[in-house]
Amino acid sequence: MISIIICTYNREKYIYNILQSLAQNDLSTDLYEILLINNNCTDRTEEKCKLFQQDHPHVAFRYFVELQQGLSYARNRGITEANGDILIYVDDDALVNKKYIRTYYELFLKEKNVFAAGGPIIPKYETEPPKWMSFFTKELLTGYLYQGNKIGKFKRRYPGGGNAAYRKIVFEKTGYFNVDLGRKGGNLVGAEEKDIFDKMSAMGMEFYYHPKAILYHIIPKEKLTNDYFNRLTLSIGQSERIRTLSISKTKYFMRLFMECIKWGASCVLCLGFTLTGAPQKGFKLIVFRWNVSKGLLFKDLKV
């Protein structure tokens, strides 16, 4: 059985739509359940969920409130409550294609060596993207992910956190999501998924990309502002500081070394954008790198 887990915090505008999008999938409802983990929402999330239950009584839907604030706490609650042996985490501000659940179901049924999987994440903008957005900042702000139309091992990345499926046994081997990582209310610290996938890689567990498990990530106007960009990029550095130091100081210093290499690459890209008439895109990459470095080096900084 598949358990689809949606962890949410104050997304009443979107929550009914993602639930309905899942309910419109073409896999038999006998083969999956949907778990909604309310992480102390103060809006009308509960009301929207009750409406969904009324409109879709044929769907196995269960609703929980996780009182410990933080996405990792909510993700972990989903693991403990799930009846399925395949867990799919879906963002609360998204939509999925009609073969989404079936795609994961058939993949895990067929490929016994696959322990986790992910699919494309395609942004759906509510407003026009800013002119400074490049491929690199698009990945950062929207979670954009596309590795072509063939099934295969993930290349340079790992599944996006809002479109990721795992065998439940993974968490018996790696442990649950690190509660020091992951967003908490308005705090944008993340990397809890990266932490799991790094552990999986170290244990030799494979994770695959499937082009037919498509998630459309809705991007509102506020996620395209300079303020959000600065807070998010600083949080990336803070996340990496927490994640690597939780492993060892050696891991942290290795990450600092990698940051130096990333600075070199960012400078080269900035020059390239400038020479091709898009200096604003190049400058934004430098701001990105600067904020990440600050987050890595200094504890508890704020924008």
LOKEZA-602938 format. One record per residue (C-alpha): x, y, z; residue number from 1. Coordinates in Angstrom, 1 decimal. Layout:
N
@px = X | py = Y | pz = Z | k = NUM
...
END
This chain:
303
@px = 0.0 | py = 0.0 | pz = 0.0 | k = 1
@px = 1.0 | py = 3.6 | pz = -0.6 | k = 2
@px = 0.8 | py = 6.4 | pz = 1.9 | k = 3
@px = 0.8 | py = 9.9 | pz = 0.5 | k = 4
@px = 1.9 | py = 12.4 | pz = 3.2 | k = 5
@px = 1.2 | py = 16.1 | pz = 3.0 | k = 6
@px = 2.8 | py = 18.2 | pz = 5.7 | k = 7
@px = 1.3 | py = 21.7 | pz = 5.9 | k = 8
@px = 1.5 | py = 25.0 | pz = 7.6 | k = 9
@px = -1.0 | py = 27.8 | pz = 6.8 | k = 10
@px = -1.6 | py = 26.9 | pz = 3.1 | k = 11
@px = -5.4 | py = 27.1 | pz = 3.1 | k = 12
@px = -5.2 | py = 28.7 | pz = -0.4 | k = 13
@px = -3.7 | py = 25.6 | pz = -1.9 | k = 14
@px = -4.5 | py = 22.6 | pz = 0.3 | k = 15
@px = -7.8 | py = 21.6 | pz = -1.2 | k = 16
@px = -6.4 | py = 21.7 | pz = -4.7 | k = 17
@px = -3.5 | py = 19.3 | pz = -4.0 | k = 18
@px = -5.8 | py = 16.9 | pz = -2.2 | k = 19
@px = -8.3 | py = 17.0 | pz = -5.1 | k = 20
@px = -5.4 | py = 16.6 | pz = -7.6 | k = 21
@px = -4.4 | py = 13.3 | pz = -5.8 | k = 22
@px = -8.0 | py = 12.1 | pz = -5.6 | k = 23
@px = -8.3 | py = 12.5 | pz = -9.4 | k = 24
@px = -5.4 | py = 10.1 | pz = -10.0 | k = 25
@px = -6.2 | py = 6.9 | pz = -11.9 | k = 26
@px = -4.9 | py = 4.3 | pz = -9.4 | k = 27
@px = -7.5 | py = 2.4 | pz = -7.4 | k = 28
@px = -8.3 | py = 4.1 | pz = -4.1 | k = 29
@px = -7.9 | py = 0.6 | pz = -2.5 | k = 30
@px = -4.1 | py = 0.9 | pz = -3.1 | k = 31
@px = -3.4 | py = 4.2 | pz = -1.4 | k = 32
@px = -4.2 | py = 6.5 | pz = 1.5 | k = 33
@px = -3.7 | py = 10.3 | pz = 2.0 | k = 34
@px = -2.3 | py = 11.6 | pz = 5.3 | k = 35
@px = -2.5 | py = 15.3 | pz = 6.1 | k = 36
@px = -0.2 | py = 16.4 | pz = 8.9 | k = 37
@px = -1.3 | py = 19.9 | pz = 10.2 | k = 38
@px = 1.7 | py = 21.5 | pz = 11.8 | k = 39
@px = -0.2 | py = 24.0 | pz = 14.0 | k = 40
@px = -1.9 | py = 25.9 | pz = 11.2 | k = 41
@px = -3.7 | py = 29.0 | pz = 12.3 | k = 42
@px = -5.8 | py = 29.4 | pz = 9.1 | k = 43
@px = -8.7 | py = 27.4 | pz = 7.7 | k = 44
@px = -6.7 | py = 24.3 | pz = 6.8 | k = 45
@px = -8.9 | py = 22.0 | pz = 8.9 | k = 46
@px = -12.0 | py = 23.4 | pz = 7.3 | k = 47
@px = -10.6 | py = 22.8 | pz = 3.8 | k = 48
@px = -9.7 | py = 19.2 | pz = 4.8 | k = 49
@px = -13.2 | py = 18.5 | pz = 6.1 | k = 50
@px = -14.6 | py = 19.8 | pz = 2.8 | k = 51
@px = -12.3 | py = 17.5 | pz = 0.9 | k = 52
@px = -13.5 | py = 14.5 | pz = 3.0 | k = 53
@px = -17.1 | py = 15.4 | pz = 2.2 | k = 54
@px = -16.4 | py = 15.8 | pz = -1.5 | k = 55
@px = -14.3 | py = 12.6 | pz = -1.8 | k = 56
@px = -15.6 | py = 10.0 | pz = 0.6 | k = 57
@px = -14.2 | py = 7.2 | pz = -1.5 | k = 58
@px = -10.6 | py = 8.3 | pz = -0.7 | k = 59
@px = -8.9 | py = 6.9 | pz = 2.5 | k = 60
@px = -8.0 | py = 10.2 | pz = 4.1 | k = 61
@px = -6.6 | py = 10.7 | pz = 7.6 | k = 62
@px = -6.0 | py = 14.0 | pz = 9.4 | k = 63
@px = -3.4 | py = 14.6 | pz = 12.2 | k = 64
@px = -2.2 | py = 17.6 | pz = 14.1 | k = 65
@px = 1.5 | py = 17.6 | pz = 15.0 | k = 66
@px = 2.0 | py = 20.0 | pz = 17.9 | k = 67
@px = 5.8 | py = 20.1 | pz = 17.7 | k = 68
@px = 6.6 | py = 22.9 | pz = 15.3 | k = 69
@px = 8.8 | py = 22.0 | pz = 12.3 | k = 70
@px = 8.6 | py = 20.3 | pz = 9.0 | k = 71
@px = 10.8 | py = 17.4 | pz = 10.1 | k = 72
@px = 8.5 | py = 16.8 | pz = 13.1 | k = 73
@px = 5.6 | py = 16.7 | pz = 10.7 | k = 74
@px = 7.4 | py = 14.4 | pz = 8.2 | k = 75
@px = 8.3 | py = 12.0 | pz = 11.0 | k = 76
@px = 4.7 | py = 12.0 | pz = 12.3 | k = 77
@px = 3.7 | py = 10.9 | pz = 8.8 | k = 78
@px = 6.2 | py = 8.0 | pz = 8.9 | k = 79
@px = 4.8 | py = 6.7 | pz = 12.3 | k = 80
@px = 1.1 | py = 7.1 | pz = 11.2 | k = 81
@px = 1.5 | py = 5.6 | pz = 7.7 | k = 82
@px = 0.0 | py = 2.2 | pz = 6.9 | k = 83
@px = 1.8 | py = 1.9 | pz = 3.6 | k = 84
@px = 5.2 | py = 0.4 | pz = 2.9 | k = 85
@px = 5.8 | py = 3.1 | pz = 0.3 | k = 86
@px = 5.7 | py = 6.7 | pz = 1.5 | k = 87
@px = 5.3 | py = 9.6 | pz = -0.9 | k = 88
@px = 5.8 | py = 13.2 | pz = 0.3 | k = 89
@px = 4.0 | py = 15.8 | pz = -1.7 | k = 90
@px = 4.2 | py = 19.6 | pz = -1.2 | k = 91
@px = 1.1 | py = 21.3 | pz = 0.0 | k = 92
@px = 1.3 | py = 24.1 | pz = -2.6 | k = 93
@px = 1.3 | py = 21.9 | pz = -5.7 | k = 94
@px = -0.6 | py = 19.8 | pz = -8.2 | k = 95
@px = 0.2 | py = 16.4 | pz = -9.7 | k = 96
@px = -0.6 | py = 14.6 | pz = -13.0 | k = 97
@px = -3.2 | py = 11.9 | pz = -13.1 | k = 98
@px = -0.7 | py = 9.0 | pz = -13.3 | k = 99
@px = 1.4 | py = 10.4 | pz = -10.4 | k = 100
@px = 0.5 | py = 7.7 | pz = -7.8 | k = 101
@px = 0.4 | py = 4.9 | pz = -10.3 | k = 102
@px = 3.9 | py = 5.8 | pz = -11.6 | k = 103
@px = 5.4 | py = 5.4 | pz = -8.1 | k = 104
@px = 3.3 | py = 2.3 | pz = -7.4 | k = 105
@px = 4.5 | py = 0.5 | pz = -10.5 | k = 106
@px = 8.1 | py = 1.6 | pz = -10.2 | k = 107
@px = 8.5 | py = 0.2 | pz = -6.6 | k = 108
@px = 6.6 | py = -2.9 | pz = -7.6 | k = 109
@px = 8.9 | py = -3.6 | pz = -10.5 | k = 110
@px = 12.3 | py = -2.3 | pz = -9.3 | k = 111
@px = 13.1 | py = -4.1 | pz = -6.0 | k = 112
@px = 16.5 | py = -2.4 | pz = -5.8 | k = 113
@px = 15.0 | py = 1.1 | pz = -5.8 | k = 114
@px = 14.7 | py = 2.5 | pz = -2.3 | k = 115
@px = 13.5 | py = 6.0 | pz = -3.1 | k = 116
@px = 12.4 | py = 8.0 | pz = -6.2 | k = 117
@px = 11.5 | py = 11.4 | pz = -7.4 | k = 118
@px = 10.1 | py = 13.0 | pz = -10.5 | k = 119
@px = 10.0 | py = 16.3 | pz = -12.3 | k = 120
@px = 9.1 | py = 19.5 | pz = -10.4 | k = 121
@px = 7.7 | py = 22.1 | pz = -12.8 | k = 122
@px = 7.0 | py = 25.6 | pz = -11.5 | k = 123
@px = 3.6 | py = 27.3 | pz = -12.1 | k = 124
@px = 4.0 | py = 31.0 | pz = -11.6 | k = 125
@px = 1.2 | py = 33.2 | pz = -10.2 | k = 126
@px = 3.1 | py = 36.2 | pz = -11.5 | k = 127
@px = 5.8 | py = 36.9 | pz = -14.1 | k = 128
@px = 9.2 | py = 35.7 | pz = -13.0 | k = 129
@px = 11.8 | py = 38.5 | pz = -12.3 | k = 130
@px = 14.4 | py = 39.4 | pz = -15.0 | k = 131
@px = 17.2 | py = 38.3 | pz = -12.7 | k = 132
@px = 16.0 | py = 34.7 | pz = -12.6 | k = 133
@px = 18.4 | py = 32.3 | pz = -14.3 | k = 134
@px = 18.3 | py = 28.5 | pz = -14.6 | k = 135
@px = 20.3 | py = 28.3 | pz = -11.3 | k = 136
@px = 18.1 | py = 30.7 | pz = -9.3 | k = 137
@px = 15.0 | py = 29.0 | pz = -10.8 | k = 138
@px = 16.2 | py = 25.7 | pz = -9.3 | k = 139
@px = 16.7 | py = 27.4 | pz = -6.0 | k = 140
@px = 13.4 | py = 29.3 | pz = -5.7 | k = 141
@px = 11.0 | py = 26.9 | pz = -7.3 | k = 142
@px = 12.6 | py = 23.5 | pz = -6.8 | k = 143
@px = 12.7 | py = 23.1 | pz = -10.6 | k = 144
@px = 13.8 | py = 19.6 | pz = -11.5 | k = 145
@px = 13.9 | py = 17.9 | pz = -14.9 | k = 146
@px = 16.3 | py = 15.1 | pz = -16.0 | k = 147
@px = 14.7 | py = 14.2 | pz = -19.3 | k = 148
@px = 12.2 | py = 11.6 | pz = -20.3 | k = 149
@px = 14.0 | py = 8.4 | pz = -19.3 | k = 150
@px = 13.9 | py = 6.5 | pz = -16.0 | k = 151
@px = 17.3 | py = 6.1 | pz = -14.3 | k = 152
@px = 19.4 | py = 6.9 | pz = -11.3 | k = 153
@px = 19.6 | py = 10.5 | pz = -10.2 | k = 154
@px = 22.6 | py = 12.2 | pz = -11.6 | k = 155
@px = 24.0 | py = 15.3 | pz = -9.9 | k = 156
@px = 21.0 | py = 15.7 | pz = -7.6 | k = 157
@px = 18.5 | py = 13.8 | pz = -5.4 | k = 158
@px = 14.7 | py = 13.9 | pz = -5.4 | k = 159
@px = 13.1 | py = 17.2 | pz = -4.5 | k = 160
@px = 11.6 | py = 17.2 | pz = -1.0 | k = 161
@px = 8.1 | py = 18.1 | pz = -2.3 | k = 162
@px = 8.1 | py = 15.2 | pz = -4.8 | k = 163
@px = 9.8 | py = 12.2 | pz = -3.2 | k = 164
@px = 8.9 | py = 8.6 | pz = -2.5 | k = 165
@px = 10.6 | py = 6.2 | pz = -0.2 | k = 166
@px = 10.3 | py = 2.6 | pz = 0.9 | k = 167
@px = 9.3 | py = 2.8 | pz = 4.6 | k = 168
@px = 12.2 | py = 0.6 | pz = 5.4 | k = 169
@px = 14.6 | py = 3.4 | pz = 4.5 | k = 170
@px = 13.8 | py = 5.2 | pz = 7.7 | k = 171
@px = 14.5 | py = 2.1 | pz = 9.7 | k = 172
@px = 18.0 | py = 2.1 | pz = 8.3 | k = 173
@px = 18.8 | py = 5.9 | pz = 8.1 | k = 174
@px = 16.8 | py = 7.0 | pz = 11.1 | k = 175
@px = 14.0 | py = 9.7 | pz = 10.8 | k = 176
@px = 14.3 | py = 13.2 | pz = 9.5 | k = 177
@px = 16.7 | py = 15.4 | pz = 11.6 | k = 178
@px = 14.5 | py = 17.8 | pz = 13.6 | k = 179
@px = 17.3 | py = 20.3 | pz = 13.8 | k = 180
@px = 16.8 | py = 20.7 | pz = 10.1 | k = 181
@px = 13.6 | py = 21.6 | pz = 8.1 | k = 182
@px = 11.4 | py = 24.6 | pz = 8.1 | k = 183
@px = 9.8 | py = 25.8 | pz = 11.3 | k = 184
@px = 7.0 | py = 28.3 | pz = 10.7 | k = 185
@px = 8.5 | py = 31.2 | pz = 8.8 | k = 186
@px = 12.1 | py = 29.9 | pz = 9.3 | k = 187
@px = 13.5 | py = 28.6 | pz = 6.0 | k = 188
@px = 16.2 | py = 26.2 | pz = 7.2 | k = 189
@px = 16.1 | py = 23.0 | pz = 5.2 | k = 190
@px = 18.4 | py = 20.2 | pz = 4.1 | k = 191
@px = 16.5 | py = 17.4 | pz = 6.0 | k = 192
@px = 15.9 | py = 15.5 | pz = 2.7 | k = 193
@px = 19.6 | py = 16.0 | pz = 1.7 | k = 194
@px = 20.6 | py = 14.5 | pz = 5.0 | k = 195
@px = 18.5 | py = 11.4 | pz = 4.3 | k = 196
@px = 19.7 | py = 10.9 | pz = 0.8 | k = 197
@px = 23.4 | py = 11.4 | pz = 1.8 | k = 198
@px = 22.8 | py = 8.6 | pz = 4.4 | k = 199
@px = 21.2 | py = 6.4 | pz = 1.8 | k = 200
@px = 24.1 | py = 6.9 | pz = -0.6 | k = 201
@px = 26.6 | py = 6.0 | pz = 2.1 | k = 202
@px = 24.6 | py = 2.7 | pz = 2.6 | k = 203
@px = 24.4 | py = 1.9 | pz = -1.1 | k = 204
@px = 20.7 | py = 2.5 | pz = -1.4 | k = 205
@px = 19.7 | py = 3.6 | pz = -4.9 | k = 206
@px = 17.2 | py = 6.4 | pz = -5.7 | k = 207
@px = 15.7 | py = 6.8 | pz = -9.2 | k = 208
@px = 14.2 | py = 9.5 | pz = -11.3 | k = 209
@px = 10.9 | py = 8.8 | pz = -13.1 | k = 210
@px = 9.7 | py = 11.4 | pz = -15.7 | k = 211
@px = 6.0 | py = 10.5 | pz = -15.3 | k = 212
@px = 5.7 | py = 11.4 | pz = -11.6 | k = 213
@px = 5.2 | py = 15.1 | pz = -12.3 | k = 214
@px = 4.6 | py = 17.7 | pz = -9.7 | k = 215
@px = 3.6 | py = 21.3 | pz = -10.6 | k = 216
@px = 4.9 | py = 23.6 | pz = -7.9 | k = 217
@px = 2.8 | py = 26.8 | pz = -7.5 | k = 218
@px = 5.0 | py = 29.9 | pz = -7.1 | k = 219
@px = 3.3 | py = 32.9 | pz = -5.6 | k = 220
@px = 4.6 | py = 36.5 | pz = -5.9 | k = 221
@px = 6.1 | py = 36.7 | pz = -2.5 | k = 222
@px = 8.6 | py = 33.9 | pz = -3.4 | k = 223
@px = 10.0 | py = 36.0 | pz = -6.2 | k = 224
@px = 11.0 | py = 39.0 | pz = -4.0 | k = 225
@px = 14.5 | py = 40.1 | pz = -3.1 | k = 226
@px = 13.7 | py = 39.7 | pz = 0.6 | k = 227
@px = 12.6 | py = 36.0 | pz = 0.2 | k = 228
@px = 15.6 | py = 35.3 | pz = -2.0 | k = 229
@px = 18.0 | py = 36.7 | pz = 0.7 | k = 230
@px = 16.3 | py = 34.8 | pz = 3.5 | k = 231
@px = 16.2 | py = 31.6 | pz = 1.6 | k = 232
@px = 19.9 | py = 31.7 | pz = 0.5 | k = 233
@px = 21.1 | py = 32.6 | pz = 4.0 | k = 234
@px = 19.1 | py = 29.6 | pz = 5.3 | k = 235
@px = 20.8 | py = 27.3 | pz = 2.8 | k = 236
@px = 24.1 | py = 28.1 | pz = 4.4 | k = 237
@px = 22.7 | py = 27.8 | pz = 7.9 | k = 238
@px = 21.2 | py = 24.4 | pz = 7.0 | k = 239
@px = 24.5 | py = 23.2 | pz = 5.7 | k = 240
@px = 26.3 | py = 24.4 | pz = 8.8 | k = 241
@px = 23.9 | py = 22.5 | pz = 11.0 | k = 242
@px = 23.8 | py = 19.4 | pz = 8.8 | k = 243
@px = 27.6 | py = 19.0 | pz = 8.4 | k = 244
@px = 28.5 | py = 19.8 | pz = 12.0 | k = 245
@px = 26.0 | py = 17.2 | pz = 13.2 | k = 246
@px = 28.1 | py = 14.7 | pz = 11.3 | k = 247
@px = 31.6 | py = 16.0 | pz = 12.2 | k = 248
@px = 33.9 | py = 19.0 | pz = 12.1 | k = 249
@px = 35.8 | py = 17.3 | pz = 9.2 | k = 250
@px = 32.5 | py = 17.2 | pz = 7.2 | k = 251
@px = 32.0 | py = 20.9 | pz = 8.0 | k = 252
@px = 35.4 | py = 21.9 | pz = 6.8 | k = 253
@px = 35.0 | py = 19.8 | pz = 3.7 | k = 254
@px = 31.8 | py = 21.8 | pz = 3.0 | k = 255
@px = 33.7 | py = 25.1 | pz = 3.5 | k = 256
@px = 36.3 | py = 23.9 | pz = 0.9 | k = 257
@px = 33.5 | py = 23.1 | pz = -1.5 | k = 258
@px = 32.1 | py = 26.5 | pz = -0.9 | k = 259
@px = 35.4 | py = 28.0 | pz = -2.2 | k = 260
@px = 35.0 | py = 25.9 | pz = -5.4 | k = 261
@px = 31.4 | py = 27.1 | pz = -5.7 | k = 262
@px = 32.6 | py = 30.7 | pz = -5.5 | k = 263
@px = 34.9 | py = 30.1 | pz = -8.4 | k = 264
@px = 32.1 | py = 28.6 | pz = -10.5 | k = 265
@px = 29.7 | py = 31.5 | pz = -9.5 | k = 266
@px = 32.2 | py = 34.1 | pz = -10.6 | k = 267
@px = 32.7 | py = 32.4 | pz = -13.9 | k = 268
@px = 28.9 | py = 32.2 | pz = -14.5 | k = 269
@px = 28.5 | py = 35.8 | pz = -13.4 | k = 270
@px = 31.1 | py = 36.9 | pz = -16.0 | k = 271
@px = 29.4 | py = 34.8 | pz = -18.6 | k = 272
@px = 26.0 | py = 36.3 | pz = -18.0 | k = 273
@px = 27.5 | py = 39.8 | pz = -18.0 | k = 274
@px = 29.2 | py = 39.2 | pz = -21.4 | k = 275
@px = 26.0 | py = 38.0 | pz = -22.9 | k = 276
@px = 24.0 | py = 41.0 | pz = -21.8 | k = 277
@px = 22.3 | py = 39.7 | pz = -18.6 | k = 278
@px = 24.4 | py = 41.2 | pz = -15.8 | k = 279
@px = 21.4 | py = 41.1 | pz = -13.4 | k = 280
@px = 21.4 | py = 37.3 | pz = -13.6 | k = 281
@px = 25.1 | py = 37.1 | pz = -12.8 | k = 282
@px = 24.9 | py = 39.5 | pz = -9.9 | k = 283
@px = 22.1 | py = 37.5 | pz = -8.3 | k = 284
@px = 24.4 | py = 34.4 | pz = -8.3 | k = 285
@px = 27.0 | py = 36.4 | pz = -6.4 | k = 286
@px = 24.4 | py = 37.5 | pz = -3.9 | k = 287
@px = 23.3 | py = 33.9 | pz = -3.6 | k = 288
@px = 26.8 | py = 32.7 | pz = -2.9 | k = 289
@px = 27.5 | py = 35.6 | pz = -0.5 | k = 290
@px = 24.4 | py = 34.7 | pz = 1.6 | k = 291
@px = 25.1 | py = 31.0 | pz = 1.6 | k = 292
@px = 28.7 | py = 31.6 | pz = 2.8 | k = 293
@px = 27.5 | py = 33.9 | pz = 5.6 | k = 294
@px = 25.1 | py = 31.2 | pz = 6.7 | k = 295
@px = 27.9 | py = 28.6 | pz = 6.7 | k = 296
@px = 30.3 | py = 30.7 | pz = 8.6 | k = 297
@px = 28.2 | py = 32.5 | pz = 11.2 | k = 298
@px = 25.6 | py = 31.1 | pz = 13.6 | k = 299
@px = 22.1 | py = 32.7 | pz = 13.9 | k = 300
@px = 22.6 | py = 35.5 | pz = 11.4 | k = 301
@px = 19.5 | py = 37.2 | pz = 10.1 | k = 302
@px = 19.0 | py = 39.1 | pz = 6.8 | k = 303
END
